[in-house]
């Protein structure tokens, strides 16, 4: 219809409010035409122009005004009022000032149901602006509603993936037990001993051979009681062999159950012809395989040693060797005391059995706190065993080799700064580089020696300052 075409052409190029419009109308199939005047207000109100020769034709919807600016969309050059003409606007009905089009499909993100063009509607897309490869199921590790593909912190531990050593595992502290650069939370082998944590009987302590003496699935390296005899390893004289009674026949600090030389005579295992009786030189006078130290008839003369005047000589007379040690008195360093191997610890020519000072330290045996070790009278714990031969010199029940203060009583093994030196003997107990004697808080790190109230007691350990800070 010519009149509609004329109207639309005019409206697209002219100001409209209050203008008088002229248009032509013809009857369908007719030749005659008629002109008529109508105001714009009549048109937008939907009024028909009085024309007896034209049919009753309704105008297009004229009441829709998307941006509410008083100009119907049909004649509004910028329907969404975003300052971008509809002809150039990739979202003509939705304000889209940036005109972003992520997937370059000609439809702006503001009005595109699938901004990234991956086939997943934005409302269900975990990454609406990040294209998801086909066939890949979107994942949201931390459940924050943002897919891993577009989430800068996949595990939501506060560390951005770019700097997170465990981007898929919550690990805010980044603890790294084995120092391999991989935090424990995502390290399959936390102690770096070659065994994966799921199979490792000591996942946090290196135990490469997986030793487990008591078979409790807790490796020796991290088991406080390796032999499961009820005695903690730090006190156990047989750490890996049950020895509940802590029997120690030769008193050498090694329990009898695990001591290769139970009687302490220097011969071990099957080489000892008297396993539980000291027979240091393995003497066997009658060569019967049983050492003299445990043979009831050492000379095999049919007379029991307890009744035999010469227990190791098969003869009725042994006057040249009154001590019966098979060493003639002429050369015996202890003529009146049996000393078959002529032992002489201090090399003074007097055999140990008859030497009043066996270790030659100038202290008679009866007063010597360490008879077989040259020493002085030092006895830190006062147990009558000299420090030089005492397995627990400070008497705190921790053996010297386990004690973080071997020469200082420290039964709780406290070590505030974790430097391996117990607080009782650590010159800088709190590790703040200020020696205890000068530290205003010896057991609380205070490197700057802050003392707010100048009372000589550092702030970290001053209850007055601490209470004030808490308030």
C-alpha positions as CSV (number, residue, x, y, z in Angstrom):
1,X,0.0,0.0,0.0
2,X,1.5,3.2,-1.2
3,X,0.3,5.3,1.8
4,X,2.0,3.0,4.3
5,X,5.2,3.0,2.4
6,X,5.1,6.8,2.2
7,X,4.5,7.0,5.9
8,X,7.3,4.7,6.9
9,X,9.7,6.4,4.6
10,X,8.8,9.8,6.0
11,X,8.9,8.6,9.6
12,X,12.4,7.2,9.2
13,X,13.8,10.6,8.0
14,X,11.6,13.3,9.5
15,X,10.7,14.8,12.9
16,X,7.3,13.5,13.8
17,X,5.8,15.3,16.8
18,X,3.0,17.7,15.7
19,X,3.7,17.3,12.0
20,X,1.0,17.1,9.4
21,X,1.4,14.0,7.2
22,X,0.0,13.6,3.7
23,X,-0.3,10.1,2.2
24,X,-2.1,8.4,-0.6
25,X,-4.4,5.5,-0.4
26,X,-6.0,3.5,-3.1
27,X,-8.7,1.0,-3.0
28,X,-7.7,-2.5,-3.6
29,X,-8.0,-3.0,-7.3
30,X,-9.1,0.6,-7.8
31,X,-7.7,3.5,-9.8
32,X,-8.9,6.4,-7.8
33,X,-6.9,8.0,-5.1
34,X,-7.6,10.5,-2.4
35,X,-5.4,12.6,-0.2
36,X,-6.0,13.2,3.5
37,X,-4.4,15.0,6.3
38,X,-3.8,13.4,9.7
39,X,-1.8,14.4,12.7
40,X,0.9,12.2,14.1
41,X,-1.0,12.0,17.3
42,X,-3.9,10.5,15.5
43,X,-1.6,7.8,14.0
44,X,0.1,6.8,17.2
45,X,-3.3,6.7,18.9
46,X,-4.4,4.1,16.4
47,X,-7.0,6.4,14.9
48,X,-8.1,5.6,11.4
49,X,-7.9,8.5,8.9
50,X,-11.3,9.2,7.5
51,X,-11.2,7.9,3.9
52,X,-14.3,6.4,2.4
53,X,-12.3,4.9,-0.4
54,X,-9.6,3.2,1.7
55,X,-10.1,-0.1,3.6
56,X,-9.9,-0.3,7.4
57,X,-6.2,-1.0,7.8
58,X,-4.5,-1.2,11.3
59,X,-1.0,0.3,11.8
60,X,1.9,-2.0,13.1
61,X,2.1,-2.3,17.0
62,X,2.7,1.3,18.1
63,X,2.6,1.1,21.8
64,X,5.8,-0.9,22.5
65,X,8.5,1.4,23.9
66,X,11.4,-0.7,25.1
67,X,13.5,2.1,26.7
68,X,10.5,4.1,28.0
69,X,11.6,7.3,26.3
70,X,8.1,8.1,24.9
71,X,9.0,7.1,21.4
72,X,7.5,3.8,20.2
73,X,10.1,1.3,19.0
74,X,8.6,1.4,15.5
75,X,9.9,4.9,15.0
76,X,12.7,5.0,17.7
77,X,16.1,4.9,16.1
78,X,17.7,3.6,19.4
79,X,15.1,1.2,21.0
80,X,17.3,0.4,24.1
81,X,18.5,4.0,24.6
82,X,22.2,2.9,25.0
83,X,23.4,5.6,22.6
84,X,24.0,3.1,19.8
85,X,21.6,3.3,16.8
86,X,19.6,0.1,16.3
87,X,21.1,-0.4,12.8
88,X,24.6,-0.7,14.4
89,X,23.5,-2.2,17.7
90,X,24.3,-5.9,18.2
91,X,21.7,-5.9,20.9
92,X,19.1,-3.4,19.7
93,X,16.6,-4.2,22.5
94,X,19.0,-4.6,25.4
95,X,21.3,-1.8,26.6
96,X,24.8,-3.0,25.6
97,X,27.2,-0.1,25.9
98,X,30.4,-2.2,25.4
99,X,29.0,-4.1,22.5
100,X,30.9,-7.2,23.5
101,X,30.4,-10.3,21.4
102,X,32.5,-13.1,22.9
103,X,31.7,-15.7,20.3
104,X,31.6,-13.3,17.3
105,X,28.2,-14.6,16.3
106,X,26.8,-11.1,15.7
107,X,24.7,-11.2,18.8
108,X,26.0,-9.2,21.7
109,X,26.7,-10.9,25.0
110,X,24.0,-8.8,26.7
111,X,21.3,-10.5,24.7
112,X,23.1,-13.8,23.7
113,X,21.8,-16.9,25.5
114,X,25.2,-18.6,24.8
115,X,27.9,-15.9,25.0
116,X,30.8,-18.2,24.4
117,X,29.1,-20.2,21.6
118,X,30.0,-23.6,23.1
119,X,26.4,-24.9,22.9
120,X,25.8,-24.7,26.6
121,X,23.2,-22.0,27.6
122,X,24.6,-19.3,29.8
123,X,22.2,-20.1,32.6
124,X,23.7,-23.6,33.0
125,X,27.2,-22.9,31.8
126,X,29.8,-22.9,34.6
127,X,32.0,-20.7,32.4
128,X,29.5,-18.6,30.3
129,X,32.4,-16.6,28.8
130,X,34.8,-19.4,28.3
131,X,34.4,-21.9,25.5
132,X,34.1,-25.5,26.8
133,X,35.6,-28.0,24.3
134,X,33.1,-30.5,22.9
135,X,32.8,-33.8,24.8
136,X,34.5,-32.4,27.9
137,X,32.3,-32.4,31.0
138,X,32.6,-29.0,32.9
139,X,34.2,-29.4,36.3
140,X,33.9,-27.2,39.4
141,X,36.4,-28.5,41.9
142,X,35.6,-26.2,44.7
143,X,31.9,-26.0,44.1
144,X,31.8,-22.3,44.0
145,X,29.6,-22.2,40.9
146,X,32.5,-21.2,38.7
147,X,34.0,-23.9,36.4
148,X,37.7,-24.7,36.7
149,X,38.2,-23.5,33.1
150,X,37.5,-19.9,34.2
151,X,38.1,-20.1,37.9
152,X,41.3,-18.3,39.0
153,X,41.4,-20.3,42.2
154,X,40.1,-23.8,41.4
155,X,40.4,-25.1,45.0
156,X,39.3,-22.0,46.7
157,X,42.2,-21.9,49.2
158,X,42.9,-18.2,48.6
159,X,45.9,-18.9,46.4
160,X,45.5,-18.1,42.7
161,X,46.2,-21.1,40.4
162,X,49.1,-19.2,38.8
163,X,51.0,-19.3,42.1
164,X,49.3,-22.3,43.8
165,X,51.6,-25.4,43.9
166,X,48.4,-27.5,44.5
167,X,45.9,-25.7,42.3
168,X,43.3,-28.5,42.6
169,X,43.8,-29.3,46.3
170,X,42.9,-27.0,49.2
171,X,46.3,-26.2,50.6
172,X,46.4,-22.6,52.1
173,X,49.5,-23.2,54.2
174,X,51.5,-25.1,51.6
175,X,53.1,-27.5,54.1
176,X,55.9,-29.4,52.4
177,X,57.2,-32.2,54.7
178,X,59.9,-33.5,52.3
179,X,60.9,-30.1,50.9
180,X,60.4,-31.3,47.3
181,X,58.4,-28.2,46.2
182,X,55.1,-30.1,46.2
183,X,52.8,-29.4,49.2
184,X,51.6,-32.4,51.2
185,X,48.0,-32.0,50.1
186,X,48.9,-32.9,46.5
187,X,52.1,-34.8,47.0
188,X,51.7,-38.6,46.5
189,X,54.9,-39.2,48.5
190,X,55.0,-36.7,51.4
191,X,58.3,-38.0,52.8
192,X,60.0,-38.6,49.5
193,X,61.1,-42.2,50.4
194,X,59.9,-43.7,47.2
195,X,56.7,-45.1,48.6
196,X,53.4,-43.6,47.7
197,X,51.5,-42.3,50.8
198,X,48.7,-44.8,50.2
199,X,51.1,-47.7,50.6
200,X,53.6,-46.1,53.0
201,X,53.6,-47.4,56.6
202,X,55.1,-44.0,57.6
203,X,53.7,-41.5,55.1
204,X,55.2,-38.4,56.8
205,X,58.5,-40.0,57.9
206,X,61.0,-41.5,55.5
207,X,61.1,-45.2,55.8
208,X,62.5,-46.5,52.5
209,X,62.8,-50.1,53.5
210,X,59.3,-50.1,55.3
211,X,60.8,-51.8,58.4
212,X,58.0,-52.8,60.8
213,X,59.4,-54.9,63.5
214,X,56.1,-55.6,65.3
215,X,53.9,-55.9,62.2
216,X,51.4,-53.3,63.3
217,X,51.4,-51.5,59.9
218,X,53.2,-48.6,61.6
219,X,56.8,-48.4,60.3
220,X,59.7,-48.3,62.7
221,X,60.6,-44.8,61.6
222,X,57.3,-43.4,63.0
223,X,56.4,-46.0,65.6
224,X,57.1,-45.0,69.2
225,X,57.2,-48.6,70.2
226,X,58.8,-50.6,67.4
227,X,58.6,-54.0,69.1
228,X,55.2,-53.4,70.7
229,X,56.4,-54.6,74.1
230,X,54.8,-51.7,75.9
231,X,58.1,-49.8,76.5
232,X,58.6,-46.7,74.3
233,X,61.7,-46.8,72.1
234,X,63.3,-43.9,74.0
235,X,63.5,-46.1,77.1
236,X,63.7,-49.5,75.5
237,X,67.0,-51.3,75.7
238,X,65.8,-53.5,72.8
239,X,64.0,-51.1,70.4
240,X,63.1,-53.7,67.7
241,X,62.9,-56.9,69.8
242,X,60.3,-57.5,72.5
243,X,62.1,-57.4,75.9
244,X,59.3,-56.5,78.3
245,X,61.3,-57.2,81.4
246,X,64.3,-55.1,80.1
247,X,66.7,-57.9,81.1
248,X,70.3,-56.9,80.5
249,X,72.6,-59.7,81.7
250,X,75.9,-57.9,81.2
251,X,74.5,-54.5,82.1
252,X,75.8,-52.9,78.9
253,X,72.6,-51.0,78.1
254,X,71.6,-53.5,75.4
255,X,68.8,-55.8,76.4
256,X,69.6,-59.5,76.5
257,X,67.0,-60.3,73.9
258,X,68.8,-58.3,71.3
259,X,72.4,-58.4,72.6
260,X,74.8,-60.3,70.3
261,X,77.0,-60.7,73.3
262,X,74.7,-61.4,76.2
263,X,77.4,-62.1,78.7
264,X,79.6,-59.2,77.6
265,X,82.8,-61.4,77.1
266,X,83.5,-60.2,73.6
267,X,82.3,-63.4,71.9
268,X,79.1,-63.0,69.9
269,X,76.3,-65.4,68.8
270,X,77.3,-68.9,67.9
271,X,81.0,-68.1,68.3
272,X,80.5,-67.9,72.1
273,X,81.1,-71.3,73.7
274,X,79.4,-69.9,76.9
275,X,76.6,-67.6,75.6
276,X,75.3,-66.6,79.1
277,X,78.5,-66.9,81.1
278,X,81.5,-64.6,80.6
279,X,84.3,-66.6,78.9
280,X,86.1,-63.8,77.2
281,X,88.9,-65.8,75.7
282,X,86.7,-68.7,75.0
283,X,88.9,-71.1,77.0
284,X,87.9,-74.7,76.7
285,X,90.5,-76.8,78.6
286,X,89.1,-80.1,77.7
287,X,88.1,-79.1,74.1
288,X,84.6,-80.4,74.5
289,X,83.0,-77.4,72.9
290,X,81.8,-76.1,76.2
291,X,83.8,-73.2,77.5
292,X,85.5,-73.3,80.9
293,X,83.2,-70.5,82.1
294,X,80.1,-72.8,81.9
295,X,81.6,-76.3,81.9
296,X,80.9,-78.1,85.2
297,X,84.1,-80.2,84.7
298,X,86.4,-77.9,82.7
299,X,89.3,-80.3,82.6
300,X,87.1,-83.4,82.0
301,X,88.9,-85.4,84.7
302,X,85.7,-86.6,86.2
303,X,86.0,-84.4,89.2
304,X,83.4,-81.5,89.3
305,X,85.1,-78.1,89.2
306,X,83.6,-77.3,92.6
307,X,85.5,-80.2,94.2
308,X,88.5,-80.2,91.9
309,X,91.7,-78.6,93.4
310,X,92.8,-78.0,89.8
311,X,89.5,-77.4,87.9
312,X,91.3,-76.7,84.6
313,X,94.2,-79.1,84.9
314,X,93.6,-82.8,84.8
315,X,96.2,-83.5,87.5
316,X,96.3,-83.9,91.3
317,X,99.0,-81.3,91.9
318,X,98.8,-77.7,90.7
319,X,101.1,-75.9,93.2
320,X,102.9,-73.9,90.5
321,X,99.6,-72.3,89.7
322,X,97.7,-71.7,92.9
323,X,95.1,-69.6,91.3
324,X,94.4,-72.3,88.7
325,X,94.3,-70.0,85.8
326,X,96.8,-72.1,83.7
327,X,99.4,-69.4,84.0
328,X,102.6,-70.3,86.0
329,X,103.1,-68.0,88.9
330,X,106.5,-67.0,87.5
331,X,104.8,-65.1,84.7
332,X,101.3,-64.6,86.1
333,X,100.4,-60.8,86.5
334,X,97.9,-61.9,89.2
335,X,99.5,-64.9,90.9
336,X,96.8,-65.2,93.5
337,X,93.8,-64.3,91.3
338,X,92.7,-66.3,88.3
339,X,93.5,-64.2,85.2
340,X,93.9,-66.8,82.4
341,X,94.2,-64.2,79.6
342,X,96.3,-61.9,81.7
343,X,94.0,-58.9,81.2
344,X,95.6,-55.6,82.2
345,X,93.4,-52.6,81.1
346,X,95.8,-49.9,82.1
347,X,98.9,-51.8,81.1
348,X,100.6,-51.3,84.4
349,X,101.8,-54.9,84.7
350,X,99.2,-55.7,87.4
351,X,96.3,-57.9,86.1
352,X,92.8,-56.5,86.3
353,X,91.5,-59.0,88.9
354,X,94.2,-57.9,91.4
355,X,94.7,-54.3,90.3
356,X,93.4,-51.8,92.9
357,X,93.0,-49.2,90.1
358,X,91.9,-51.1,87.0
359,X,91.6,-48.1,84.7
360,X,94.7,-46.4,86.0
361,X,93.0,-43.0,86.5
362,X,94.4,-42.6,90.0
363,X,91.2,-43.5,91.8
364,X,91.0,-46.8,93.6
365,X,88.4,-49.2,92.4
366,X,86.3,-49.0,95.6
367,X,85.9,-45.2,95.1
368,X,85.9,-45.1,91.3
369,X,82.5,-44.3,89.8
370,X,83.7,-45.7,86.5
371,X,86.0,-48.6,87.3
372,X,86.7,-49.5,83.7
373,X,86.7,-45.9,82.2
374,X,89.3,-43.3,83.2
375,X,87.3,-40.5,84.7
376,X,87.0,-38.1,87.6
377,X,84.3,-37.9,90.3
378,X,81.7,-36.2,88.1
379,X,78.3,-37.7,88.7
380,X,75.7,-35.2,87.5
381,X,72.6,-37.2,88.7
382,X,74.2,-38.5,91.8
383,X,73.4,-42.2,91.0
384,X,77.0,-43.3,91.9
385,X,77.7,-44.0,88.2
386,X,80.2,-41.6,86.8
387,X,79.1,-39.4,83.9
388,X,81.7,-40.9,81.6
389,X,80.1,-44.3,81.9
390,X,76.5,-43.4,82.8
391,X,74.0,-44.2,79.9
392,X,71.7,-41.4,81.4
393,X,74.1,-38.9,82.9
394,X,71.4,-36.3,83.9
395,X,69.0,-38.9,85.3
396,X,65.9,-37.7,83.5
397,X,65.1,-41.2,82.2
398,X,66.1,-40.4,78.6
399,X,69.2,-42.3,77.4
400,X,72.0,-39.9,76.4
401,X,71.6,-40.7,72.7
402,X,67.9,-39.8,72.7
403,X,68.2,-36.9,75.2
404,X,68.0,-33.3,73.7
405,X,69.9,-32.2,76.8
406,X,72.2,-35.1,77.8
407,X,73.9,-33.1,80.5
408,X,70.8,-31.1,81.7
409,X,67.7,-32.5,83.5
410,X,64.9,-32.1,80.9
411,X,62.4,-34.9,81.5
412,X,59.7,-33.3,79.3
413,X,62.2,-32.8,76.5
414,X,60.8,-29.3,75.9
415,X,62.3,-27.5,72.9
416,X,60.3,-24.3,72.2
417,X,62.2,-23.3,69.1
418,X,62.5,-26.8,67.7
419,X,66.2,-26.6,67.1
420,X,67.0,-30.0,68.6
421,X,68.5,-28.5,71.8
422,X,66.2,-28.8,74.8
423,X,65.2,-25.6,76.6
424,X,67.1,-26.7,79.7
425,X,70.4,-26.5,77.8
426,X,69.7,-24.2,74.9
427,X,71.5,-20.8,75.3
428,X,68.7,-19.2,73.2
429,X,65.6,-21.2,74.1
430,X,63.1,-19.2,72.0
431,X,65.3,-18.9,69.0
432,X,65.0,-15.1,68.7
433,X,68.8,-14.7,68.4
434,X,68.9,-13.0,71.9
435,X,70.8,-15.2,74.4
436,X,68.7,-16.2,77.4
437,X,70.9,-14.2,79.8
438,X,70.0,-11.0,78.0
439,X,66.5,-11.9,76.8
440,X,63.7,-10.1,78.5
441,X,61.4,-13.0,77.4
442,X,63.7,-16.1,77.4
443,X,60.8,-18.5,76.4
444,X,58.8,-16.2,74.1
445,X,60.4,-15.0,70.8
446,X,61.0,-11.2,71.2
447,X,63.7,-10.4,68.7
448,X,63.3,-6.6,69.1
449,X,63.1,-6.9,72.9
450,X,59.9,-4.8,72.9
451,X,59.0,-3.7,76.4
452,X,56.0,-1.3,76.2
453,X,55.8,-0.5,79.9
454,X,59.6,-0.6,80.5
455,X,59.3,-3.0,83.4
456,X,62.1,-5.3,82.2
457,X,59.6,-8.0,81.1
458,X,59.2,-8.2,77.3
459,X,55.8,-7.6,75.8
460,X,55.2,-11.2,74.6
461,X,55.6,-12.6,78.1
462,X,54.3,-9.6,80.2
463,X,50.8,-10.4,81.4
464,X,50.0,-6.8,81.8
465,X,50.8,-5.9,78.2
466,X,49.1,-9.1,76.9
467,X,45.8,-8.4,78.8
468,X,45.9,-4.8,77.5
469,X,46.3,-6.0,73.9
470,X,43.5,-8.5,74.2
471,X,41.1,-5.7,75.3
